[in-house]
Amino acid sequence: MPFPSVKEQLAVIKRNIVEIIPDDELERKLAKSLKENKPLRIKLGCDPSRPDLHIGHSVVLQKLRDFQDLGHIAVLIIGDFTAMIGDPSGINKTRPPLSLEETRINGKTYFEQASKILLEKNLEIRYNSEWLDKMNFSNVIKLASKYTVAQILERDDFEKRMESGTPISLHELLYPLSQAMDSVAIKSDVELGGTDQKFNLLVGRAIQEAYGQEPQCIITMELLEGTDGVEKMSKSLNNAICFTDSPKEMFGKTMSIPDSLILKYFTLTTPLSNKELTGIKTQLEEPQNNPRDLKVRLAYELVKKYYDEESAEYAKKEFENVFVKKEIPDDIPEYKIDAKELKLISLMKETGMVSSASEAMRLIKQGGVYIDGEKITDDKFVVKAEKDFILKVGKRKFVKIKV
């Protein structure tokens, strides 16, 4: 299949990006690729420090898919080796180390989930232990000689930690260099990443040049705030909409985002056209429109993208039943108890609705716990199990208690 023109390719590539470094160099690479009928190698590195992907990851994965659709080769690097170091980007303390086995398991899960967006065609999957694990101490010294301590310490994360007196482990200084070696190993033409990865990506350019390669271009993408509307989406912050969430969970979580993020979520996480996005922006600006209706559409689009239209319809119906009509969902789990009396906090823990007594206590005091539709705010409440009842915790968790 022939490549589209450079102008056509740039129109696709520049959609929803923050920055291209350097802009004219990417255009030159695309022109050369077109002339030689040779695809560019587009790198995306991911450290599988956690096994679950969320829609924040989809922003950069979708851009990698755009390059695939244009005929270029996507090189997805699973950082099983670098994950043992831990990316210090945005981190104010040293990460706990992971074993190679843990990173391999997480990496397999990462690839399986990324396949929801990426094509099998024009895709290379590489583990960076393939080359980094083979480097001897002499190789590491040679690599370290290509970059100065002053350059590494220009990184905002390190600068802030030094100012606050927070320790920086020596191995963390090697992280950007390790990631840069990935670019050398796979001969990357373009590397993608979030804006928080800009420092690492620039190091990649410098190290490629030091090893006699033409430096890669860099494309940075916006970071997506989580459902709290404040912090970057992260499973550890409990504000993520994950690829592995059920359709019902994905729909419900999307409905909980702040109104201020509706347009950004539509823009970065759905396949809607610019014309459709303009229409949504106009609707949001008209005071007579309820933003909730647009959130329903957003939730529907996300479930449809990661599952299918049938699942989206079902999730929408379930949401309306539970939150609009105040009905109980059809498929809630059941839990059998033998005791006639049981502390509510104990029951919440026993059924897996919470992970700790303190979480149960907090939810009760905040008015987030109901028994058969009645709000319970007494954290010392004792359940008298005389008949079957429905326990609801938070907005989306239900369990039928059988006595």
C-alpha positions in Angstrom: 0.0 0.0 0.0 1.5 3.4 -1.0 2.1 6.0 1.8 -0.2 9.0 1.8 1.4 12.4 0.9 3.6 14.1 3.6 0.9 16.7 4.0 -1.8 14.1 4.5 0.3 12.2 7.0 1.1 15.3 9.0 -2.6 16.2 9.3 -3.1 12.8 11.0 0.1 12.9 13.1 -0.5 16.4 14.4 -4.0 15.7 15.7 -4.1 15.9 19.5 -0.4 16.3 20.1 1.4 18.9 22.2 4.8 19.2 20.5 7.0 17.8 17.7 10.8 18.1 18.3 12.1 19.2 15.8 9.0 19.8 13.5 11.0 20.3 10.2 13.0 17.1 10.9 9.8 14.9 11.1 8.7 16.4 7.8 12.1 15.5 6.2 11.9 12.0 7.6 8.4 11.5 6.2 9.5 12.8 2.8 12.5 10.4 2.7 10.3 7.5 3.8 7.8 8.3 0.9 10.6 8.7 -1.7 12.3 5.4 -0.6 9.0 3.6 0.0 10.4 2.6 3.4 8.3 2.8 6.6 9.6 4.8 9.6 10.1 3.0 12.9 7.9 4.5 15.6 8.9 3.7 19.2 6.7 3.6 22.3 8.3 2.4 25.5 6.2 1.2 28.5 7.5 0.1 31.9 5.1 -2.6 33.1 5.4 -1.5 36.8 1.6 -2.2 37.0 -0.3 -4.8 35.1 -3.4 -2.7 34.1 -3.6 -0.2 31.3 -6.1 2.7 31.6 -7.5 5.2 29.1 -4.8 7.6 30.0 -2.4 5.2 28.2 -4.8 5.1 25.3 -3.8 8.7 24.3 -0.3 7.7 23.2 -1.3 4.2 22.1 -3.8 5.7 19.7 -1.1 7.9 18.2 1.0 4.8 17.7 -2.0 3.3 15.9 -2.2 6.4 13.7 1.3 5.7 12.5 0.4 2.1 11.8 -2.6 3.2 9.7 -0.3 5.4 7.7 1.9 2.4 6.9 4.7 2.8 9.4 6.1 0.2 11.8 5.1 0.5 15.5 7.7 -0.8 17.9 6.2 -1.4 21.3 9.0 -1.8 23.8 8.0 -3.6 27.0 10.5 -2.3 29.6 10.9 -5.4 31.6 14.5 -4.4 32.4 13.9 -0.7 33.0 10.9 -1.4 35.2 13.2 -2.9 37.7 14.7 0.6 38.0 11.4 2.4 37.9 10.8 5.6 35.9 11.5 8.6 38.2 9.2 10.9 36.0 6.9 12.8 38.4 8.0 10.7 41.3 9.1 12.3 44.6 10.8 9.2 46.0 12.6 6.1 44.9 10.3 3.4 43.6 10.4 0.0 45.2 12.3 -2.4 42.9 10.5 -5.1 40.9 11.9 -8.5 39.9 12.4 -9.4 36.2 9.8 -12.1 36.6 7.2 -9.6 37.9 7.9 -7.2 35.1 7.6 -10.0 32.5 4.2 -11.0 33.9 3.0 -7.4 33.8 4.5 -6.9 30.3 2.5 -9.8 28.9 -0.7 -8.3 30.3 0.3 -4.9 29.0 0.6 -6.3 25.4 -2.7 -8.2 25.6 -4.5 -5.0 26.6 -2.6 -2.7 24.1 -3.9 -5.0 21.4 -7.3 -3.5 21.9 -5.9 -0.4 20.1 -2.9 -1.6 18.1 -2.9 -3.7 14.9 -1.0 -6.9 14.6 0.2 -5.8 11.2 3.2 -3.4 11.3 3.9 -4.2 14.9 7.0 -5.3 16.7 7.0 -6.2 20.4 10.4 -6.1 22.0 11.5 -6.6 25.6 14.4 -4.3 26.5 16.1 -7.0 28.6 17.0 -8.4 25.2 19.9 -5.8 25.0 20.1 -4.1 28.4 20.6 -7.4 30.3 23.5 -8.3 28.0 25.4 -5.0 28.7 28.6 -5.6 30.8 30.1 -3.0 33.2 32.4 -1.7 30.4 29.3 -1.1 28.2 27.6 0.8 31.0 30.6 3.0 31.7 30.8 3.8 27.9 27.1 4.7 27.9 27.5 6.9 31.1 30.3 8.8 29.5 28.0 10.1 26.8 26.0 12.2 29.2 27.0 14.5 32.0 25.8 14.6 35.6 24.8 18.2 35.1 22.6 17.3 32.2 20.9 14.5 34.2 20.3 16.8 37.2 18.5 19.3 35.0 15.5 17.0 35.2 12.8 18.7 37.3 12.0 15.6 39.3 15.7 15.3 40.5 16.0 19.0 41.0 13.0 19.1 43.3 14.1 16.1 45.3 17.6 17.6 45.8 16.1 20.9 47.0 13.8 19.0 49.5 16.6 16.7 50.7 14.8 13.6 49.4 17.3 10.9 48.5 18.0 10.0 44.9 19.4 6.5 44.3 22.3 6.3 41.8 20.5 3.7 39.7 17.7 6.2 39.1 20.2 8.5 37.3 20.8 5.6 34.8 17.1 5.3 33.9 17.0 7.9 31.1 20.3 6.4 29.7 18.8 2.9 29.8 15.6 4.1 28.0 17.8 5.9 25.4 19.6 2.7 24.7 16.3 1.3 23.6 16.2 3.9 20.8 19.7 2.9 19.8 18.9 -0.8 19.8 15.8 -0.6 17.6 17.0 2.4 15.5 14.0 4.5 16.3 13.0 7.2 13.9 10.3 8.7 16.0 9.5 8.3 19.7 6.1 9.0 21.4 5.4 9.8 25.0 3.4 12.0 27.4 4.6 15.5 28.2 6.1 14.1 31.4 8.4 11.9 29.3 10.0 14.8 27.4 13.3 14.7 29.3 13.7 10.9 28.7 12.9 11.3 25.0 15.5 14.1 24.6 18.1 11.9 26.2 17.3 9.3 23.6 18.0 11.8 20.8 21.4 12.7 22.4 22.5 9.1 22.9 21.5 8.0 19.4 23.7 10.8 18.0 26.5 9.8 20.3 26.3 6.2 19.0 26.4 7.4 15.4 22.7 7.2 14.6 20.4 9.8 13.1 18.5 11.1 16.2 14.8 10.3 16.5 12.1 12.9 16.4 9.9 13.3 19.5 6.2 13.7 19.7 4.6 14.5 23.1 1.0 14.0 24.0 -1.2 15.5 26.7 -1.6 13.8 30.0 -5.2 12.8 31.0 -6.5 13.7 34.4 -8.3 10.9 36.3 -11.9 10.7 37.4 -11.0 13.1 40.3 -10.3 15.8 37.8 -7.0 16.7 39.6 -4.2 14.1 39.4 -2.9 12.4 36.3 -4.8 9.2 35.8 -3.3 6.4 37.8 -4.5 3.1 39.2 -2.5 3.7 42.4 -4.5 6.9 42.9 -7.8 5.1 42.4 -8.9 7.6 39.7 -8.4 5.4 36.6 -10.8 4.0 34.0 -9.0 0.7 33.1 -9.1 -1.3 29.9 -10.0 -4.3 32.1 -13.0 -2.6 33.8 -16.3 -4.3 33.0 -18.6 -2.3 30.7 -20.7 -1.4 33.7 -17.7 -0.1 35.7 -16.3 1.8 32.7 -19.7 3.5 32.1 -20.2 4.3 35.8 -16.6 5.7 36.3 -16.9 7.9 33.2 -20.2 9.4 34.5 -18.3 10.4 37.6 -15.7 12.7 35.9 -16.0 16.5 36.4 -18.0 18.4 33.7 -14.8 20.4 33.0 -13.1 17.3 31.6 -15.9 16.2 29.2 -14.5 17.8 26.1 -10.9 16.7 26.9 -12.0 13.1 27.3 -14.0 13.1 24.1 -11.0 14.7 22.3 -8.3 12.4 23.6 -10.0 9.1 24.1 -12.7 8.7 21.5 -12.6 8.3 17.7 -15.0 11.3 17.1 -14.2 13.6 14.1 -13.2 17.2 14.5 -16.7 18.2 13.3 -18.3 16.1 16.0 -16.0 17.5 18.7 -16.9 21.0 17.6 -20.5 20.1 18.1 -19.9 18.8 21.6 -18.0 22.0 22.5 -20.9 24.1 21.3 -23.4 22.0 23.3 -21.3 22.4 26.5 -21.3 26.2 26.0 -25.1 26.4 25.8 -26.5 26.8 29.3 -29.8 25.0 28.5 -27.9 21.7 27.9 -27.3 19.3 30.7 -23.6 18.1 30.7 -24.8 14.8 32.1 -26.3 13.9 28.7 -22.9 14.4 27.1 -21.3 12.2 29.7 -23.7 9.5 28.9 -22.6 9.7 25.3 -18.9 9.8 26.3 -19.4 6.7 28.5 -21.3 4.9 25.6 -18.4 5.7 23.2 -15.8 4.4 25.5 -17.6 1.1 26.3 -18.2 0.7 22.5 -14.5 1.3 21.8 -13.2 -1.3 24.3 -16.0 -3.8 24.0 -18.8 -3.4 21.5 -22.1 -1.6 20.8 -24.2 -4.3 22.6 -22.2 -3.9 25.8 -22.5 -0.1 25.6 -26.3 -0.4 25.3 -26.4 -2.8 28.2 -24.1 -0.6 30.4 -26.2 2.5 29.6 -29.4 0.7 30.5 -27.9 -0.6 33.8 -26.7 2.9 34.7 -30.1 4.4 34.1 -31.8 1.7 36.1 -29.5 2.1 39.1 -28.8 5.9 39.1 -31.8 7.4 37.3 -34.6 5.0 38.2 -32.9 4.0 41.5 -33.3 0.3 40.7 -31.0 -2.5 41.6 -28.9 -4.0 38.8 -29.8 -7.5 37.4 -26.6 -9.4 38.0 -25.4 -8.5 41.5 -23.4 -11.1 43.4 -24.9 -13.0 46.4 -23.3 -13.7 49.8 -24.5 -16.1 52.4 -24.2 -15.4 56.1 -24.9 -17.6 59.1 -24.8 -15.1 61.9 -28.0 -13.5 63.1 -26.2 -10.3 64.1 -23.1 -8.9 62.5 -21.3 -5.5 62.7 -21.8 -3.6 59.4 -18.1 -2.9 59.2 -17.3 -6.6 59.5 -19.9 -7.4 56.8 -18.5 -4.9 54.4 -15.0 -6.4 54.8 -16.3 -10.0 54.7 -18.1 -9.4 51.4 -15.1 -7.7 49.8 -16.9 -4.4 49.4 -14.0 -2.6 51.2 -10.4 -3.6 51.8 -10.1 -2.3 55.4 -12.2 -1.3 58.5 -11.0 2.3 58.2 -12.3 2.4 54.6 -15.7 1.0 55.7 -15.9 3.5 58.6 -15.1 6.4 56.2 -17.8 5.3 53.7 -20.4 4.9 56.4 -19.7 8.3 57.9 -19.8 9.9 54.4 -23.3 8.5 53.8 -22.2 6.0 51.1 -23.6 2.8 52.6 -27.2 1.6 52.2 -29.2 -1.4 53.4 -32.3 -2.0 51.3 -32.2 1.6 50.2 -31.8 3.1 53.7 -28.7 5.1 54.4 -26.6 4.0 57.3 -24.4 6.6 59.0 -23.6 4.9 62.3 -20.2 3.2 62.0 -21.2 1.0 65.0 -24.3 -0.3 63.3 -25.2 -3.9 63.9 -27.0 -5.8 61.1 -29.8 -8.0 62.3 -30.1 -10.7 59.7 -33.8 -11.6 59.8 -34.3 -11.7 56.0 -32.4 -11.3 52.7 -31.3 -7.7 52.0 -29.3 -5.6 49.5 -26.1 -3.9 50.7 -25.0 -1.0 48.6 -21.6 0.6 49.1 -20.6 3.7 47.2 -22.2 4.4 43.9 -21.7 1.2 42.0 -21.2 -1.7 44.5 -24.1 -4.0 45.3 -24.3 -7.4 47.0 -27.4 -9.4 48.0 -27.0 -10.8 51.5 -28.7 -14.2 51.9 -29.6 -15.4 55.4 
